[in-house]
């Protein structure tokens, strides 16, 4: 008899019609999975098989716009979700009210319905870097998990405001840092003294990581009721994945890497990527069709993953989503790289063109642009200058001895963000300046990132000779002078959701923002002959250290940001708001406080 092994995860909710959603599950055997909603909406799908595992992505149709409806998961006639013994609330699907046509002015279309999601109001929570291992003996050495704490808070308080979507910006699993429980499972099937040792070796072992990450009862409930969008970062495969051409050559020479990268891409496709797609995109996806058409889709998926590793340009992991008047563009900053030192780019040519089109297409149709980049665009200035300097050294600007030193330093210090690809940084900066200009410029343009195990807000200042969108010379981005339309452009970084934050990281990043750090950065720039960056920036908030999540609340052309941290207390883990801030000029009041949620 088939049962529910993992899930359900509510992934996609259609914000244009308010009638469709997708739900991801893993079953224990081949079967047909049905999702049945209290309002009569439903969907069913046969499972597809990969490496002895059985999955379904069920398209639910007939949902009522502007409503919240509970749902069940059935296999055959047997209900497998929610569990009979659960103490958690029902899993639900919340749909937006009937949306205004794309490009319609604010307020067009149906009036907001308090029972469902307001098409003019969207709450977007985001973070990255979640090490999901359960605490040993009741003690968690890295502190409470922000995702678990959020789930417990929402489950305990039915009146609490839920996110409309959860963005997981990378390192959803750690293939190179396994827990004690996972290591025991690995040791039961192979010799851990042989490479890759305690790291993940193949697809089956990747499933252990998703078991550990998504089976926690509170997290399982949260992911069943809040839609999610995901993108990978390096630890989903391996630390420093695709940091340089030399790194890639060395990895490909090892006997275990091919299986690791192929399995990593396969498992990402199954567990994360498919749910990012709309039903229309799924119907047009040839890989999805091939995997579903075969009794065992393993071969088709392996061929796809191996081909993607050999030629990354053949696959696009990036995607675009629409939430009413909010556009999300999620960017692959790992697999789409060009690594040759004389051509280094964060995005290959086709990917860069796609990104440009995705953000500039019909700007009148959105009030806020969110760009999900697992790696921050704007870093502490010293870190930025060090990465730009290092890229110049590795390119040979100071000769081969410095180039060899630069490559060692790049790997040892994780110098691989946008700044480590200087031409890509410059082009991305100009793209953001361009999208923030013109009569249809959105109210805000926010780059959402994680990776660096702390949170901060950075705001660019455009050069006096080219003030950028609506800024008086030297005053930064923001409300335009003389009534000219302008976007406020921000880097919002939030990490980790649950991971360690060594003292060295805290000290190093604080110093990176300091005046002394900036002076050292300028010295490195002169040594590397890098020239100035096309934009400067200042720290508008932070740094904050802890297990944390940010939430953007977007309504019309207004935007507000909240940062919460999970903190231990005598009553158990609680979320504490450490920042609440308006990001738009309608209400510039800024306040920072600590309140328990």
Phi, psi and omega in degrees: 000128182285145177228178178269119182267319183209148183096191004281152172243122172281116186253295187252133169235127184284114181271358177270316180260332184069020185239356189227146176209166173235144180231126182262138176217158166241128178257165182277340181213164174302138184189181170251130182254133179240138170250124184236124184258155181295334182271007178098347176293153182197172174192155179214151180205139170289152177286157167245156189245135175221119174053041178081006178247156191229121189234157171214143171242101189273126175270116181263125181239164178084015178291154180268121178302144178068037183221165170236124183230138176285154178220159176237157173247130180237143169240115192067229177258007187260129176284127179245351175210134002283160178298150181298327186262014184290146172251006180269159180295166176299148170285138185227160171241122178253128182248150176286157172296163181309121188282150171292152176304149179303130179092352179290150182291161179305134177096348179288160179090197185290153175290148178302143178249121183299340182283343183229195181279133179284127181294340178263006179223125183225133174250120184241112176260144183208156177181180180207173172067077179242108172273113196268003183302136178291145179295143179274131177061026179082354180253126179255110186294340180255009177089173184298146178283124183295327181288317177298317182294319176299315180300314181297321179296314181292323180292326184279339185233094181301337181274352182295143181284122182266152171295148172279336178203146178246121178259120178254109196262033173118157183057046173292329173226159181241098181286342183252000179222086185269154181279169178299320180296318179292321179298325177295322178292322178296317182295336180285347183238348179199169181279115182284355174280349178260145180302143007269026174064234183275006175272171182284138184253323189210184186299315181303319181289329174299324180297332177299321182294317179291326173304311184294322185283323191250359181266350174306129188304315181292317179294321179300317178294315181302312182289343177278347188233347175244121179301150183226147172237139187226154171211148182278163164228197192292316187292342172300339176240298178190151179305135178066026179308125178060040179286331181195166178294322179295317177301315182296319179298317181294319180293318181293343178276350180277154183285345187254347189294319184302314180295323180296311185289320179296315180294323179297317179290322177299312184292324177296317179302315183289308192275330186241310190294315185304318182290345177286344189267149174283163176304323179294320178293322176298316182296333182264359185275115183292329179292315178300318179296317182293319180295318182287333184283343184260144173302332176224106184277007185301313183298315180297319181288323177296318179297319177298312183294317179295319178294323178293321177295319180290324182221085185301335183292346182283348184233137174249117175268340179293157180201167181235138177228154180237131176234082184064242180265021177243129176251130175250128173240111181262126191247132173281110178252019180240300187280339187271011185284153165255124191255345179303131187302327182274359180224013190312132179209141176294325180234137175291173189301312181295323180293320179296321177295317179301315181299315180300313179297321184295326183268333184265347181294119174048065182296342179290349184272358179219151177260339181220135177247124175247126177247112179275115177230114183306327180260133181297143172283309179255124180249171168309136189307320179297318180295317177301309182296324178295320180291319179294318176298315181298320178298321178293318177300312182296332178281354174096015184295336178245017177097172187290326179297315177294325180297317179295318176299318181299320180294318177298317181293322180302315181286319183292329187249008179055048180271082191210024179272191181306322182297336179282355175236076194305316181294323177294319177302313182297316181293319179295319178299316179294323177298318179295320176299318182293316182292335179275004181251167173093169186293338182255020182300138177292163178294318180224148170234114184239126171268118184257125187217173177219233169076317196265012173056038164196172182240147177194165173242129176235140182232130183283153169241123183276147182302151182299326181286342180215079192298348178083192190292103170070014184262140168293150186308126175076006185261354179094176176284162181142197183304133187284155175280152175063023178077004180294139178297146183203152173256146167271122185252127187221147166260118177246115184243131181216116182193149355267166168284321178197099179191173181283152177228085183301153180302326180297324178293315180300312182294315184296316182287324175298317180295326180299334178270351188282165177297320179297320177298319178297320179296317178297321178300320179295324176296317178298320179299319178294319180295322181274356179055042186276337186076168183286153172288156183289353181209151171249169182205162178231159178279115180265356178182144179096193000282149176242138182239133180154176174278118198208163176220143171255151175226128172262129174251116189239121180219121186057232178259014177264150181214138177222149184238136174234139173240125176240148177237145176273123183227142180284145176212173179296334179271005184105179182295139178225154173270131176240127178282119180254350178209135168223123189212134170283139180253359185234156191287350179301330179210095186273007179301129180241131179215148178227126181207183179231115176230145181274139179252000000 
